[in-house]
Amino acid sequence: MAIIRSVIRGVGAYLPKRILTNDDLARMVDTTNEWIMERTGIEQRHIAADGELTSDLGIAASRQALVRAGIDPVDIDLVVCATATPDRTFPATATRIQAGLGISKGAAFDVQAVCSGFIYALAVADNFIRAGQFKRALVVGAETFSRILDWNDRGTCVLFGDGAGAVVLEAQSQLGTREDRGILATRIRSDGRFEELLYVDGGPGSTKTTGHLRMNGREVFRHAVQKISGVIEETLVSTGYAPDEIDLYVPHQANKRILDGIAKKLGIPTAKVMITLARHGNTSAASVPLALNQAFEEHRLREGGLVLMEAMGGGFTWGAALARW
């Protein structure tokens, strides 16, 4: 029986021009390039310019995705932006992206699930499309994490960077089999008991300030490997695929040790894992679409290939999505 699937028509990305290397950070805080590389695998990260907003990054990434999809912005009827660093408390950054692209119909709103935000946004858009409420969606992950970092805390400021990625989804009729193109399954989870392990110590409703990111890195690592591995296995079981049938794994780029731990636990060959961490750092909700974009530009996304995306973020939130390109 024919069903509607959300097919990925285009992908795009944007990185700010300013690059902050590990050696640059070593002149700011008590750290070294060797210390950062050994513990994270990060070499550099991009930092938004003064006056460059999260929505600016999202608009640039979206424009590239739309051009590659061959779709006019006016034909988009849903914009979902995943971000933990919105331009303003309100309105939603998605509405600013919507306006910047000249879109005036449909709906636009933000999703806040920190580093899992893009997977959450993809799941939300996919459900709307499969329900028949929207036909074409723009799903954006955009962050300016540099603005919520404590630049005196070497345990966190070395990890994060700024950037944006976007995909264009389109409703297409498929046969309803495991060979369908488009998003085949999404799974999203959360557990608020772990808030104090990864959070920002401010907010308009509590301190009336933006606050800074705080993290217990050791505990986050322990939970990340377990929770992400679990949700990946759940996603694969729901679709009947085995790990060795996946063509490309596109994980959230948090820490090289986390990526290695998950790959080892699931038996994923290194050659199948898309890693952009060294050049981008952790860009939170922008991480997965930025990696997806790089995979596209490196011709690693072949038509008909199975792509598995995953992420975990503060909350804790975590999730996975399986798609056929």
N, C-alpha and C positions, 0 to 999 in steps of 0.2 A: 504494500500500500504506500502510495506517495506521501511524503511528509515535507514540511518546510525545515530547511537547515540554514544556519547563519554561515555563509561562505565568506572567507577572508579575501577581499578583492584587491586590497592594497595595504602597504605598510610604509611608514615614514618615521623620521627621527630628526631631532635637533639637539646639538650640544653647544653651549656658550663658547665663545672664542678663547676666553682666558683659561689657561691650564695651570694648575697648581701641582708641582711635582713633590715627591718625598723630600728632596733636598731643600725645596722652598719651605716645607713644613719644619724641617730640622732647624731652620733659622728662626722659627716662631715659637716652638715648644721643645721640650727635652725629649727628642727622638732622633732616630737615624733612618736612612733609607733601608739599611739592612734589617733593623728592628721591624719596620712596617712590612717589608717584603716577606720576612720569615713568618709573621703572624697573620697576615691578611692576603698576600699576593697582589696587593695594589701598588702600582708604580706612580700613577697620577690621577687627577680628577679635574673636571671642568667646573668653573665657578661663574655664576651669572654676574653680569656687569651691573653697576649701580643703575637703578632705574629699569633694569630688565626683569620683567615680572614672570611669574609662573605661567600666566595666560599667554604671554609673548612666546615662550618656549613651546607651549601647547599648540598655538596657532601655526607656528613654523613647521612643526612635525606633522600637523594635520594637513597642511597644504601639500606637502610632499606625498603623503599617503593618498590624498585625493587625486593628484596628478597621475600617480602610478596606477590607481584604480580606474582612471578614465571616467571619473564621476564628477559632475559639477556640484559645488557646495550646496546649491539651492535644492538639490535632490536628496539631501540628507534630512531625515525627519526625527533623528534622535542623537543627542550628544551626551555622552557619559564621561566625565573626567574624574580619574582617580588621582587624588592629591591629599597630602597631609600639610601642605604649605600653600594654602590658597592666597590669592591676592588680597582679599579682604575677608572679614568674618562672614559677611554676605554683601552682595549676592554671590551665588555659586560661581566659581571660576569657569565652569562649563558654559554659563550664559555669556561670559565675556569672550570665550572662544567662539561660541555660536555667532555673536555679533561681529567679531573680528573677521569671520569668514563670510559674512553677508547672508547668514541663514536666519530666517524669521518664522519658520513654521515648526511644528512638532514640539518636542520637549528637550530641555537641557538641565542637567543636575550633576552634583558631585557625589562621589562615593569615597568614604574615608575608612580605609582599612590598612593604612600605612603601607608597608612594603608589599602586602598582599593585594593592594588596591586595584591593580590592573586585572588580576584574576577575578576579583569580585566584580569589577565593572564589566568585564567580558561576560561573566555569568548573567549579570542583570540584563545587558543588552541582548544576549542570546535568548533569554526567556521572553523578553518583549517581542522579539522577532518571531520566534516559534509560536507565540500566542496570536500572531497576526496583527498586533497593534501598530508596529512600525515595519517599514520595508528596508530602509538603509540607515545604518548607525555608524557614528564615528566614536570610537572608544580610545580615550587618551589617558596616558599616564604622564604626569608632569610634576616636577618638584624643583624647588629652590631650597634644598636642605641646608645650604651654607648659612642661611639666615636664622636657623634655630640651633646652631652648634655653639658650644662653649669652646672657643679657640685656645683656651688654656688647658683643656682636658685632652691629653694625648691619647687616651683610650677610645675617644669617640671622634675627635675632629679629623683624624687621619683616615677614617673609613668612608666618609660620605662625599657626594658630589651632586651637581645639578644637571638636569637634562630633561628631555621629553621624547616620548615615542607615541605612535598612533596607528591604529588599524581601521580600515573601512570594512564593515560587514554588510552583506546584502542577502535578503531573503531569496532563496532559490529552492525549487522543488527537487527533491531527491527521492530515491526509491525506498528509503527507510531501511537500508542494510548497513552492515559494518564497513562496506566499501564506499559509502556516501562521502562526498566532499563536504567541507565545512566543519563546524564545531560538533563533535560527536558526544562529548560529555564534559560537564564541569562539576566540581565538588568544592564547596567552601565551608570552612569550620572556624570556630572561635572558642576561647576559654578565658573569660575575664579575670580569673583568679591569679593570673600571672602578670597583671598590669605593672607591678613595681619592678619587674625585671627589664622593661624597656618602655620608656615613657618620656614625655616632655613635662617639665616641672612648672608649667604655667598654662594659662587659658583665660579667656574673657569671663567665664563663669566662676573662676576660682581666685586667681591672683590678679586679674585684669591686665596681665602681661602676656607676651608671647611665650616666654620661658625658653629653656634649653633642653636638648636631648640628654637623657641619662640612661645608662645601660649597664647591666651585669653580664658582661660578655661571656663568661664561662658558662653560666646557666642558660643563656640564650642559645649557645652552641649545642648544649646537651639536648634541649627541647627541639631545636630545629631539625636535627638529623632524624629523631624519632617521629616527629609529627609530619614532616614532609614525606618521609618514606611511606608512612601509613596512608596518607591521602593519595599518593601516587598509586600504591597498590590497589586502593579502593576504586580509583578511576579506571584502572586497567581491568579489574575484575568486572566492572559494570559494562564494559564494552567487549569483553572476551579476548582482549589482546594480551600477549605476554611481553615482558620488557624487551626481549630481543627482536620484537617486531617493530619497535619504534625506530624511526629513521633519525630523528634529531630531538634531543632533550634541550629545552631552553629554560634554565633555572633562574630564579632571582639571584642576582650577583651580590651576595652579602659578604662572603669570606671564602677564600680558596679552601680552607680546611673543612668548611661545611659542605661545599660542593664535592670535595673528595670523599667525605664521609658518607654522603647520600649515594654517590655513584658506587662506592664499595659495597654498601649494604644491599643495594638492588642489583649488583652485578652489571652496571652500565659501563660499557667501554669508553675510555676517555675520548676516543675519536668521535663519539656520538654526542658529546656534551659541548654546547655552545658557551664559551667563556669569554666575557668582555671585561671582566673585573679589573684587570691590570690597567686598562686605559680609561675606564669610566669611574671606578670606585663603586660604592653602593649608592645608587640613585633612587632608592625606595620604589615608589609606584612606577617610575619610569624605567626601571631596571629590565624587566622582561621585554617590553616592546623595543627598547634600545637594542637588546641582544637579538631579538627577532629581526630587526632591521639590518643588523650587521650580517646575520645569517643570509638574508635576502641578497645583500650586496656581494657576499662571497659565494653566491650561487649554491648555497647549501640547502635551499628550500626547493626541492624538485616537485613538480606537479604530481599529485597523488601520494606524496610522502606523508607519513604520520609524524606529527609534531606534538610533543608533550611539554607543557609549560607548568611551572610551579613556583610558589613563593610562600614565605612566612614573615609576619611583621608584628609590631607591637599590638598588645591586646590580651593575649596573643590572638592573631588571626593567621590562617593558612589556607591554602587551596591549590587545586590543580585543574588544568584544562587540556583536553585531548582534541586535536583538530587534524583533518586531512587537508593538505594544501591544494 
